Amino acid sequence: MRLIKNWIRNSIPDRIKKFVSYSDDVEYGTISFSQFGEDMILRNFFLGKAKGFYVDIGAHHPVRYSNTWYFYRLGWSGINIDPLPGSKEQFEKVRPRDLFLSEGLSDDPVEIRYHRFKNPLQNTFSPSLAKNGGGGRRAGSAFTVRHHNRFHECGCGRLRFEGFVV
């Protein structure tokens, strides 16, 4: 087992190693709530920061596959956004410190089709992604608003997101 761990450690590029945790003290690993361990990468990026603020776009569920639940448990709070019907009630029950916006985000305040699937992780506003989605599709729609207006209403000011100022 040690040989496998060392091989994995040596295979990770140096520029990524600082965000990946290694511990021989944890026999069975670290609990991650994210789908692919994104919360643990972020944990290492924000190491030692006891309180903070997050915006989770496409939040899906307050715990399952959550990129922010780990941080919420540390005392962080933020805004969770997802148009999936029923999500708001789950978030308000499990995360009372957070604000939940039950809507999509768009540059234009228009009504656009929200493609829903049996597996809600595949839900999307993108028609091309919906064509390749999973089985059991149910179509619905959700209202979208200009995202910067909504962030200003929340008192967040302007945010940078993937190179865009919102």
N, C-alpha and C positions, 0 to 999 in steps of 0.2 A: 504494500500500500504506500509506503514512504517513497518508493521509486516512482510511482504514478504521480504523487503529489509534487515531487521535485521536477518531474518532466513537465507537468502542467505549468508550474511556476516559471520554469526556464523558457517556456514557449510563448509567454505573454510579452508583447513589446514593452520596452522600458517606459514609453510615454503613457502607457495605460496602467502600469504596475502601481502607481501612486494612488489609484482609485480602487484597487482590488485589495481586499483584506486577506491576510494569511494569519492563521493562528494555530499553533500546535496544541494550544490549551483547550480549544473547542473540539471535542472528539468527533461530533457528528455534524459540524457546520454551524452556520448562523441562520436564524429564521428570517426569511425574506417574505414580504407580503406581495411584492410585485410579480408580474408574470415571468419576467426574465432576470430578476435580481437588480433592477434599476435602483431600487431604494437603498441597496447596500453600496452601490457605487456612489450615490449621492451622500449617503452617511459618511463615507470616507472623505468626500470632497468637503463636507461641512463639519468635519470632526471637531468635537469640543463645543459646537454652537448649541447651547441648551434651548434657546428659543429662536423662532424664526417665522417667516411668512411664506406661503406657497400659493401658487395658482395651478390647479390640476384641471386641464382641459381634456374632456373625455374621461371623466372620473369613474364612470361605470358603477362602482359599488364602494361603500365606505371602508371595507376591509379586503374583500376578495380581489386579487390582482391590483391592489392599490399601491401606487407609487408614493403616497403621502401618509398612509396609516402609521407607519413606523415613526414618522416625525410628529404626528398628532399625539401619539403615546408619550413622546418626550416633552410635550407641552407647546409644540408649535400650533399654529392655526393658519387658516387661509380661506381661499375661495375654491370651491369645487364646481365644475360646470359639466353638465351632461343633459341631453334632451330626452333621455329614456324615461317614459312615464313610470312613476313609482319610485324613482331614485331619490327624489327630494325627501320623501317621508323617511326612507331608510337613513339618509345622511342626517336629517334633523334629529332622529332618535339616537343614533350612534355617535354623532359628532356635534354636540350642541354649541361648541365654540366656533365652528366653521359657518361660513355663509355658503349656501348652495343656490346656484342659478340653473333652473330647469329649462335650458334653451340651447340653441346652437349659436355659433359665432360667425359673423359674415361682415364683409365690407359694406354690404348694402342691406337696408332693413326690408327684406323681402321674405315671402313665404316660399320655402323650397322643400322638396320632397326628402323625407327622412326614411331611409331604407332600413327596415328592421328584420332581424333574423332570429331563428330559434336560439342560437348562441349570441347573446347581446354584445359580446366582444367584437362581432363582425358588423355591427350597426354602422351606417355611414351616410353622409350626405352626397357622396360621390357616386354618380350613376355608373361610371366605369368599374369602380370597386364593387358595386352591388352586383354587377353581372357575374363577377368571379366569386361571390360570397357563398356561404354554406347553405344547406337545405333548410326547408321550413320557413321560407321568407314570408313575412307579413309586411305589407306596405303601410306607411303612415306618413304624417307630415308634422313638422314642428316649426314654430315661428322663430325666425332669427332676427337679431338686432345688430346694429353697428357696435362692434366690441368696445371701441374706445369710449363710447357714451356710457356703456354699462360699467366699465371700470371706473370712470369718473364718478358715477352714482355711488359706487362702493367706497369712494374716498381713496382709491389706489393711485390716482394720478396717471402718469404715463409709464408704460412698461415696454421693455425690449423683449421681443419673442422671435426667435429664429431669424434675427437680422431685421425685423420690422419693428417700428415704434408703434405701440398701440395705446 
